[in-house]
Amino acid sequence: MTARKTTAPTPPAAAVAADAHWSATRERLMARARPVLKLTICDDDEAKQAVANARYVEQQAKIEADRDPKDAAAQAAHRNAVAALEEAQAALDAVSIPLRFQALERKTYKALLAEHRPTEEQADDGYEFNIDTLGPVLIAASSLDGITEEDAQTYLDTWAPSEAQALLNTAFGVQREERMDLGKG
């Protein structure tokens, strides 16, 4: 589905005159990128455990280093632990597969939902869309890494259920990602 390009409306002159900062605020709002989520896949349990161990050692070394900033041995131990953690993380990153997903424009997402209406049984169960047909399409449409619908369907059909669900959850989750705070002003 192709997103059509729209031109930004011009703000009312009265609004700009009333608030000199509105123009800059508006520009920032118009320039916002849609949310992105990353799903990292790693089949190497040893690499994951090495990072967990290195993180624990680094945290313990930091506690000791913070306890006495003048203790040269504790400071050196912390620096070494940080280096070991960075090395373990680099090794994990090298064997991991990161997949990135970006939220679709609202109109595009709503159109996809409308194109994949639920079956009667799904509707009776309260579903607003057909997860079986929408899943691979949404994964492909939101993938920043070029996952095709065919690839997505293969992953959903052949991966372990929890892994397939994690893939689906990431593609759906980025559509619902919020980066706003409705707190007091």
Secondary structure, DSSP 4 states (H G I P E B T S, - for coil): -PPPP-PPPPPPHHHHHH-TTHHHHHHHHHTPPPPEEEEEE---HHHHHHHHHHHHHHHHHHHHHHH-TT-HHHHHHHHHHHHHHHHHHHHHHHH-EEEEEEPPPHHHHHHHHHHSPPPHHHHHTT-SS-HHHHHHHHHHHHBSS---HHHHHHHHHHS-HHHHHHHHHHHHHGGG---------
